[in-house]
Amino acid sequence: MNLERLANLLGMSKTTVSRALNGYPEVNGRTRERVLKAAKENGYQANPMARSLALGRTNVFGIIYPLLPADLGDPMFLDVVAGMSAALEQVSKNLIIAPVSPAAEQPSYQQIVRGRRVDGLVVSRTLVRDERIAFLSKSKFPFVAHGRTELDAPYAWFDYDNAAGIRMAMERLLGLGHQRVALVSAPLELNFARQRKDAFVAAMASAGLVVDTRYLIDNTLDRRSGYQAMQQLLACSPRPTAVIVDNHLSGVGAVRALLDAGIDIGKEISVIVWGSMADTLAGIDVTTIDQPDAHKAGARMVEMLLALVDGKPAGELQELWQPVLLAGSTIGPAQLR
């Protein structure tokens, strides 16, 4: 049973039947009920391609991503993407990831939006001032930001509480007597890195401690830069008694640098890393600020995006999940000398 035969059976136009099946408001309730009843009784099944064309949708959602070499080996990134894919599969839709060079990222957004090649986008690694989000918002194109940004207009976003995570880490370290605390950060144009640094500086100030600028190292987002940042901290005199690394990609390199230097981690220097270190440092139980339920987070972003496409206001689609501090063996009382 196709649409034409169903329309003939009911003595209605194909347009009326199609609109009744798709819930258009101009079709009255009695007609809609009659159409739906006949469709069920006669085994009508919609042609998904025709329905997509009629609604002006592709049933495809996307992520434009300037992939770094470490991303494809990043279990956290892959877990979030897996959650997105699974959620879309549940509703017979698809996810595409468009890898681009950093220089081509903004033109790629413009090309995809103007060509309406996807129904919506997830914007990852948001910037403090993000031209991608400003463009999508101005274009009224459906998107969910994976992270926040500085934008006056309401927009849909999903994020973890960066300030709360750093406060938890600092409370634990301060409680162990640490005063010389260092922060290894991702590039500070990334919004999560900026928020985490601001929270770190505020926590130090609240404790009456002065931040040693030598202990603030940014622009680290892979193993090599994390390794080099930790080497730089070890060369300081006095060196810090504790280090927070604000991303797990750098955290792997930072911990490796301590091991190579023969440092007894947790006794000579304490370390807390933001993000899961599972499957990256076998045998080392790193204390982490964890973003739980990454798979569920990916699925939730898809749910928000689908709601946005269906007309829910962007300002009503903003969620802040809480990180947790997972105790490991890499922190201990400060050894001040």
C-alpha positions as CSV (number, residue, x, y, z in Angstrom):
1,M,0.0,0.0,0.0
2,N,1.5,3.3,-1.2
3,L,0.4,6.9,-0.7
4,E,-1.5,7.0,-4.1
5,R,-3.5,3.9,-3.4
6,L,-4.3,5.0,0.2
7,A,-5.5,8.4,-1.2
8,N,-7.7,6.6,-3.8
9,L,-9.1,4.3,-1.1
10,L,-10.1,7.3,1.0
11,G,-11.3,9.4,-1.9
12,M,-8.9,12.2,-0.9
13,S,-6.0,14.0,-2.6
14,K,-2.5,12.7,-2.0
15,T,-1.6,16.1,-0.5
16,T,-4.3,15.9,2.1
17,V,-3.4,12.3,3.0
18,S,0.3,13.2,3.2
19,R,-0.3,16.1,5.5
20,A,-2.6,14.1,7.7
21,L,0.1,11.4,8.1
22,N,2.8,14.0,8.9
23,G,0.7,15.9,11.4
24,Y,0.3,19.2,9.6
25,P,-2.0,21.5,11.7
26,E,-4.2,22.6,8.8
27,V,-5.7,19.0,8.6
28,N,-8.6,18.7,11.0
29,G,-8.6,16.1,13.7
30,R,-11.4,13.9,12.3
31,T,-9.7,13.7,8.9
32,R,-6.4,12.9,10.5
33,E,-7.9,10.1,12.6
34,R,-9.6,8.6,9.5
35,V,-6.4,8.7,7.5
36,L,-4.3,7.1,10.3
37,K,-6.9,4.4,10.9
38,A,-7.0,3.5,7.2
39,A,-3.2,3.5,6.9
40,K,-2.9,1.1,9.9
41,E,-5.6,-1.2,8.6
42,N,-4.2,-1.4,5.1
43,G,-0.5,-1.7,6.1
44,Y,0.6,1.6,4.6
45,Q,4.3,2.3,5.0
46,A,5.8,5.7,4.1
47,N,8.6,5.9,1.6
48,P,11.4,7.4,3.7
49,M,13.1,9.1,0.8
50,A,9.9,10.7,-0.4
51,R,9.0,11.8,3.1
52,S,12.4,13.4,3.6
53,L,12.0,15.3,0.3
54,A,8.5,16.4,1.3
55,L,9.7,17.7,4.6
56,G,12.9,19.2,3.2
57,R,15.1,17.0,5.4
58,T,18.1,14.8,4.8
59,N,17.8,12.7,7.9
60,V,21.6,13.2,8.3
61,F,23.3,15.1,11.1
62,G,26.9,16.1,11.1
63,I,30.1,17.2,12.9
64,I,32.7,19.3,11.1
65,Y,35.9,18.5,12.9
66,P,39.5,19.7,12.5
67,L,40.8,16.3,13.5
68,L,44.1,16.1,15.3
69,P,46.3,13.0,15.0
70,A,45.4,12.1,18.6
71,D,41.7,12.3,18.1
72,L,41.2,9.0,16.4
73,G,42.9,7.3,19.3
74,D,41.0,9.2,22.0
75,P,38.5,6.9,23.7
76,M,36.5,9.8,25.2
77,F,35.9,11.4,21.8
78,L,35.0,8.0,20.3
79,D,32.6,7.2,23.1
80,V,30.8,10.5,22.6
81,V,30.5,9.9,18.9
82,A,29.3,6.4,19.5
83,G,26.6,7.7,21.7
84,M,25.5,10.1,19.0
85,S,25.5,7.4,16.3
86,A,23.5,5.0,18.5
87,A,20.9,7.6,19.3
88,L,20.4,8.5,15.6
89,E,20.2,4.9,14.5
90,Q,17.3,4.5,16.9
91,V,15.3,7.0,14.8
92,S,16.7,5.8,11.4
93,K,19.0,8.8,10.9
94,N,22.7,9.0,10.2
95,L,25.7,10.8,11.5
96,I,28.6,12.0,9.4
97,I,32.0,13.4,10.5
98,A,33.6,15.8,8.1
99,P,37.3,16.1,8.9
100,V,38.8,19.4,7.7
101,S,41.9,21.4,8.1
102,P,41.7,24.3,10.6
103,A,41.9,26.8,7.7
104,A,39.0,25.2,5.9
105,E,36.7,24.8,8.9
106,Q,34.7,28.1,8.7
107,P,34.2,27.8,4.8
108,S,33.0,24.2,5.4
109,Y,30.3,25.4,7.8
110,Q,29.2,27.9,5.2
111,Q,29.1,25.3,2.4
112,I,27.2,22.8,4.4
113,V,24.6,25.3,5.7
114,R,24.0,27.0,2.4
115,G,23.6,23.6,0.6
116,R,21.4,22.2,3.5
117,R,23.4,19.0,3.3
118,V,22.5,18.0,6.9
119,D,19.6,18.7,9.1
120,G,21.7,19.9,12.0
121,L,25.2,20.1,13.4
122,V,27.1,19.4,16.7
123,V,29.8,22.0,17.2
124,S,32.8,20.6,19.2
125,R,35.7,22.3,21.0
126,T,34.0,25.6,21.3
127,L,36.0,28.7,21.4
128,V,35.7,31.7,23.8
129,R,34.7,33.8,20.8
130,D,33.4,31.3,18.2
131,E,32.7,32.5,14.7
132,R,31.2,29.1,13.8
133,I,28.5,29.4,16.5
134,A,27.9,33.1,15.6
135,F,27.4,32.1,11.9
136,L,25.1,29.2,12.6
137,S,23.0,31.3,15.0
138,K,22.7,34.1,12.5
139,S,21.8,31.7,9.8
140,K,19.1,30.1,12.1
141,F,20.6,26.7,11.3
142,P,19.9,24.0,13.9
143,F,23.0,23.2,16.0
144,V,24.0,22.1,19.5
145,A,27.3,23.4,20.9
146,H,29.4,20.8,22.7
147,G,30.6,23.4,25.2
148,R,29.8,27.0,25.8
149,T,31.0,30.3,24.2
150,E,30.5,34.0,24.6
151,L,27.4,34.8,22.5
152,D,24.6,37.2,23.3
153,A,21.9,35.3,21.5
154,P,20.4,32.2,23.1
155,Y,21.8,28.9,21.6
156,A,21.6,25.3,22.4
157,W,24.6,23.8,24.3
158,F,25.7,20.8,26.3
159,D,28.7,21.1,28.7
160,Y,30.3,19.8,31.9
161,D,30.8,22.3,34.7
162,N,34.5,23.3,34.2
163,A,34.6,25.5,37.2
164,A,33.2,22.9,39.6
165,G,35.7,20.3,38.4
166,I,38.7,22.5,39.1
167,R,37.3,23.6,42.5
168,M,37.0,19.9,43.5
169,A,40.6,19.2,42.4
170,M,41.9,22.3,44.2
171,E,40.0,21.6,47.4
172,R,41.6,18.1,47.5
173,L,45.1,19.4,46.9
174,L,44.8,22.3,49.3
175,G,43.5,19.9,51.9
176,L,46.6,17.9,51.5
177,G,48.7,21.0,52.2
178,H,49.7,21.9,48.6
179,Q,50.5,25.5,48.0
180,R,52.7,25.4,44.9
181,V,50.2,24.1,42.4
182,A,50.7,24.3,38.6
183,L,48.2,24.2,35.8
184,V,48.9,22.7,32.4
185,S,46.2,24.0,30.0
186,A,44.9,23.4,26.5
187,P,45.1,26.5,24.2
188,L,43.3,29.2,26.0
189,E,41.2,30.2,23.0
190,L,39.2,27.0,23.8
191,N,36.4,27.9,26.1
192,F,36.8,24.9,28.4
193,A,40.5,25.8,28.9
194,R,39.7,29.4,29.7
195,Q,37.0,28.5,32.2
196,R,39.3,25.9,33.9
197,K,42.1,28.4,34.2
198,D,39.9,31.1,35.6
199,A,38.6,28.7,38.2
200,F,42.1,27.7,39.1
201,V,43.2,31.3,39.6
202,A,40.1,32.0,41.6
203,A,40.7,29.0,43.9
204,M,44.3,30.0,44.5
205,A,43.2,33.5,45.4
206,S,40.5,32.3,47.7
207,A,43.1,30.2,49.5
208,G,45.3,33.3,49.9
209,L,47.9,31.9,47.5
210,V,49.8,33.8,44.8
211,V,50.0,32.0,41.4
212,D,53.5,31.6,40.2
213,T,53.3,32.5,36.5
214,R,56.0,29.8,35.8
215,Y,53.5,27.3,36.9
216,L,50.9,28.3,34.2
217,I,51.6,26.5,30.9
218,D,49.1,26.5,28.1
219,N,48.8,25.5,24.5
220,T,49.1,21.7,25.3
221,L,46.6,19.3,23.6
222,D,48.6,16.2,22.9
223,R,51.1,13.8,24.5
224,R,54.2,15.7,23.2
225,S,53.2,19.1,24.4
226,G,52.1,17.6,27.8
227,Y,55.4,15.9,28.1
228,Q,57.3,19.1,27.4
229,A,55.1,21.1,29.8
230,M,55.9,18.7,32.6
231,Q,59.7,18.9,31.8
232,Q,59.4,22.7,32.0
233,L,57.8,22.4,35.4
234,L,60.4,20.0,36.7
235,A,63.1,22.5,35.8
236,C,61.5,25.2,38.0
237,S,63.1,26.0,41.3
238,P,61.3,25.5,43.5
239,R,59.2,23.1,41.5
240,P,55.5,22.7,42.1
241,T,54.3,20.1,44.6
242,A,51.2,19.4,42.6
243,V,50.1,19.7,38.9
244,I,46.6,19.8,37.4
245,V,46.5,18.9,33.7
246,D,43.2,20.2,32.2
247,N,42.9,17.6,29.4
248,H,43.7,13.9,29.2
249,L,45.5,14.1,25.9
250,S,48.2,16.2,27.5
251,G,47.9,14.2,30.7
252,V,49.3,11.1,29.2
253,G,52.5,13.0,28.2
254,A,52.7,14.8,31.5
255,V,52.6,11.5,33.5
256,R,55.1,9.9,31.1
257,A,57.5,12.8,31.7
258,L,57.3,12.2,35.5
259,L,57.9,8.5,35.1
260,D,60.9,9.1,32.8
261,A,62.3,11.6,35.3
262,G,62.1,8.9,38.1
263,I,59.6,11.0,40.1
264,D,57.6,9.1,42.7
265,I,54.1,10.3,41.6
266,G,51.8,11.0,44.5
267,K,54.7,11.5,46.9
268,E,57.2,13.8,45.3
269,I,54.7,15.5,43.0
270,S,50.9,15.0,43.0
271,V,49.0,14.9,39.7
272,I,45.3,15.3,38.8
273,V,44.2,15.0,35.1
274,W,40.9,16.2,33.7
275,G,39.4,13.3,31.7
276,S,39.5,9.5,31.6
277,M,43.0,8.0,31.6
278,A,41.6,4.4,31.0
279,D,43.5,2.4,28.4
280,T,46.3,5.0,28.2
281,L,48.6,4.4,31.1
282,A,48.4,0.7,32.1
283,G,49.2,0.1,35.7
284,I,49.0,3.7,36.8
285,D,45.9,4.7,38.8
286,V,45.7,8.4,38.0
287,T,43.5,10.7,40.0
288,T,41.1,12.3,37.5
289,I,38.4,14.8,37.1
290,D,36.0,12.6,35.2
291,Q,33.2,13.5,32.8
292,P,30.9,10.5,33.4
293,D,28.6,8.9,30.9
294,A,30.3,10.1,27.8
295,H,28.2,7.7,25.7
296,K,25.0,9.1,27.3
297,A,26.3,12.6,26.8
298,G,26.6,12.0,23.0
299,A,23.1,10.6,22.9
300,R,21.7,13.5,24.9
301,M,23.2,16.0,22.4
302,V,21.4,14.2,19.6
303,E,18.1,14.3,21.6
304,M,18.6,18.1,22.0
305,L,19.4,18.5,18.3
306,L,16.3,16.6,17.2
307,A,14.2,18.7,19.6
308,L,15.7,21.8,18.1
309,V,14.9,20.6,14.5
310,D,11.3,20.0,15.6
311,G,11.0,23.6,16.8
312,K,11.9,23.7,20.4
313,P,13.5,27.1,21.3
314,A,17.3,27.0,21.6
315,G,17.2,28.8,24.9
316,E,15.4,25.9,26.4
317,L,18.1,23.4,25.3
318,Q,21.0,24.1,27.6
319,E,22.4,21.4,29.9
320,L,25.3,21.5,32.4
321,W,26.4,18.1,33.7
322,Q,28.6,17.7,36.8
323,P,32.1,16.2,36.7
324,V,33.3,13.9,39.5
325,L,36.7,13.5,41.2
326,L,37.9,9.9,41.0
327,A,40.6,9.3,43.6
328,G,43.7,7.5,42.5
329,S,47.3,6.9,43.6
330,T,48.8,10.0,42.1
331,I,48.0,12.5,44.9
332,G,49.3,12.7,48.4
333,P,50.4,15.1,51.2
334,A,52.6,18.0,50.1
335,Q,56.3,17.7,50.7
336,L,57.3,21.3,51.2
337,R,61.0,22.1,51.1
